[in-house]
């Protein structure tokens, strides 16, 4: 006779998908800014664009990159990278940031 409990407890059994409560992740990686702070729809997120010039192999190379941080981490970001490299910055709503991150738009910028 088929033993349902034994089949569910067997990790090598392929009859059922064994889902453990410890494997369920309620937090999604799209809900965090570049500093690891959770972003809520009501937050303001700063997009800060930096522009650095580097000399590599006798050539001047301009490197432009952007960071997204909540307002609380804005000063820390400027301290880490440097205000002299900041090109421009502007604020977007947390709801818009989460939507763009979920769609993958921010990865293509």
FENLINLIN-V978993 format. One line per field, one symbol per residue. psi: psi as a letter, one per 40 degrees, with the letter a starting at -180 (. if undefined). burial: I if it has 9 or more other C-alpha atoms within 8 Angstrom, else O. Layout:
# FENLINLIN-V978993
psi: ???
burial: ???
This chain:
# FENLINLIN-V978993
psi: ihhddddddheehedihhhideehhehieeeiaeeehhhideihhhhhhihihihhffihhhhhiiihiiddeddddddddhddehdiiiiiidddddddddeeddde.
burial: OOOOOOIIOOOOOOOOOOOOOOOOOOOOOOIIIOOOIOIOIOIIIIIIIIIOOOOOOOOOOOOOOOOIIIOOIIOOIIOOOIOOIIOOIOOIIIIIIIOIIOOOIOOOO
